[in-house]
Amino acid sequence: MPEAATLDTSNALGARILIIDDEAGIRDSLETLLTFEGFTVEMAPEGQSGLEMLSSNEYDLLLLDLSMPGESGIDLLPRIKRMRPELPVIMITAYGTVGNVVDALRAGADNFVQKPWDNEKLLADIRTAIAKQRSLQEVTQLRRTLKQRYSFDNIVGKSDVMAKLLDTVAQVAPAKTTVLIQGESGTGKELIAKAIHTASPRHDKPFVAINTGAVPTDLLESTLFGHVKGAFTSAIATKKGLFEAADGGTLFLDEIGTMPLDTQAKVLRALQERRFLPVGGTTEIAVDVRIVAATNVNLQTAVKEGRFREDLFYRLSVINLDLPPLRQRREDIPLLAAHFLKRYSDENGFELRTLAPDALRAMMDYEWPGNVRELENAMERGVVLSSTPTVTLEILPQQLSGTVYTAAALDTKADSSLFDIMEEIERRIISDRLERCNWNQTEAAEFLKIPLSTLNQKIKRLNVEIKKRKDRE
């Protein structure tokens, strides 16, 4: 598990440490202490020889004396950081003034230890620095491996089920075959679709995505196939559809289970014939488009209920990818958390945020009904609201700690009526569900098992704030 999420220092064992200090007694004391604790130790008596050792060897951490004859540790540190920017450095000095600490930290030191040091604290600082760096390297290496293997670097996960899925993605990506991705909302279906496109020979052609459930029924056909001028009242000019826009590339049809039956028939013909007729047109347009579709509903059930065409289902599911919910790959939760904590720390210009142990435990126990998207939103919230580098459980969404919306928890006014309290509970439930669904009102309505029109009425009546949707996992 990545230290960025757990602060587990066990992965610091066996690390290789370089000591640069001009005092032989200090070097010997540190070597004895660190070797006994299982570290591999090498030493340099002054800066120049230390730089030469850094240039030709790999180390996990540097212990650097601040005050030495010739070049001081402060003088050496910028050169060291240019040579090995990722190397953790702990400064050691007998002169722990505020000015020294500030200068060392500004120069790139990760920590500062004053002589004489406390052995246990020094060891804890060393283990933490090494574990943190190794965890960051693990996330970076995983992204690099996935990018090399699948030409896509935003898929995070090392569970067996994800490894098998990505093996299949790598196999099917080079083909022209239609792919159907099935999975719950928020599991990353569009991310997988983009990975298929990016790893295919079509990667330099358009990737065009549409959420078919978010387009009004009367506009969906025109959106997909385009229209000619005068085809209907508002058609003041000829317009290309998404099939034509994706020519040579990939068209991603998300939430295809919501598509009306008459539009399904036209999509089926376009898939079979590789040509289509724009709305109001008389001349067919030929296209070379690979279709990747996705759904969060069971299409076989929809076929039995007459809501989805059987022939289209079989045409789409030549390759069927089942994307597992997050609760079925819990070992990916720490890695995903570290990934999103780093993303939002970087985006906001904050020091890298880490998770408190109790926060990670709660995340591992939580069912994540909103899947990866819900986890991402929770980590963004944690980064933004945390006033320290450690994200605590109290900062994360209430559902992670099992908090329910009781009247006491709502901090309602003394004169609040039962109706007022119930309205506030309803407002929070709707807002929470919308956030988990990435502000997709169609998905939220389906989860809450109410008509979309009813949800819209409640949003207006309760003054629920609607935020902009994010084009992410």
C-alpha positions, 0 to 999 in steps of 0.5 A: 500500500502506498505510504502517501495513503497509509504512512506504513514505514515497513517498506523502508527496510533494507534501504541504502543510506549515504552519510556525508559528514566531516566528523568520523565519530558522527559517521561511525555512530550513525553507521552502527545505529543504522546498520543494526536497524537493517539499513545499508550504509555508505559514508563520505567525509566531505562534500566532493567525495559525497557528490562523486558517490551520488553520481555513480550509485543509487541511494534511498536517503542522504544524511547531510551535515550542515556545517563542514569545512569547505562547502557546507551542507547548505552549499551542497544541497542545491547541487545534490537536488539538481543531480537527484531531485527525488532523493530525500535529504535529512540535514544534521547539525549541532546548530539548530537555529531557526535561520538554519532550519529555514535555509535548509528547507528552502534549499530542498531538505526534507527534514532537520535533525539536531545533534545530539539526536534522539535515536528513535526519533531519527530512525522514525524520520528516516523510515518515514522519508524513505517510505514516502519516497518509495510510495511515490515511486510506486505510483509513478512506476505503475503509471509508467508501466500502464502507459507503456503497456496500454498507452494510457497513464490514468488507470490506477489499480494493481488488483488481480481483477484489474490486471486481467481486465487490462490484459484484455484491453491490451488484446482487443485495442488493436482490433476493429471489433465493437466493445461493450463495457458494463459496470456500475456508475463511477467505475471508470468506463469512459477511461477504459474506452479511451484506453482502448482508443489510445492503444489502437491504430486509431489513436491519432484519429478522433475519440468522440464521446456522448452520454446518450442518456443526457441528450433529449430524445428528440435531439439524439438522432440528429446529434448522432447522424447529423441533419441537413438544412431545413430537416426540421424547424430549427435546422437553419444549417447542415450539421455533421453528426458524431458518427461523421465527426468520429470517422477514422476514430472511435465513437464512445456511446455511454449509457446506451441502455437509455437509448430509445428503440427507434434510435437503436434501430438506426444505430444498428444499421449504421454498425452493420452497413458502415453508412447512415442517412442524416436526418432529412437527407437523401444521400448516405454517408459512409464512415469507418468508425469503431464503436465502444459502448457502455452501460450501467444497466443489465442489457440482457434484462432490458432485452427481456423487458423489451427496452433494448433490441436483442440484435443490437445487444449481440452486435455491441457485445462482440467483446464484453468487458465487465468493469468491477465495482470498487468494493470488489477490488479494495486493494486498489483503494490506497493506490487510488487515494494516493493518486488523487491526493497527489493530483489535487495537491498538485492542482491546488499548489498544496503540500502533498496531502496524506491520509491519517490511518483511521481515515484509510481504515474507514475507506477500506471498510466503506462500500463505495456505492459511487465507486472510483468517482466517489473516492475521487470526490472524497480525496478532492474534498480532503485536499481542499478542506485539510489545513494540515498535510494530513487528511483526517476522517473528520474532513472526509464525507460523513458517510465514510464514518457512518454518520447519518442525517439525524436531527441532532447532526443537522444543527437545526434551529430550536424552532425548526419544525419536523417539516423543516428538518425533513426538507434539510435531510432530503436536500442533503441526500439529493446533494450527496447523491448528485455529487457521487454521480458527478452531477449527472441528474439522470444517474442520480434519479435512477439511483434514487428511483424517482423520475428525472422530472421529479428530481428536477422539481426537488432540486428547484424547490430545495435550492440544491446547488448544482455544480459543473460535471467533471470529465474524469473517472 
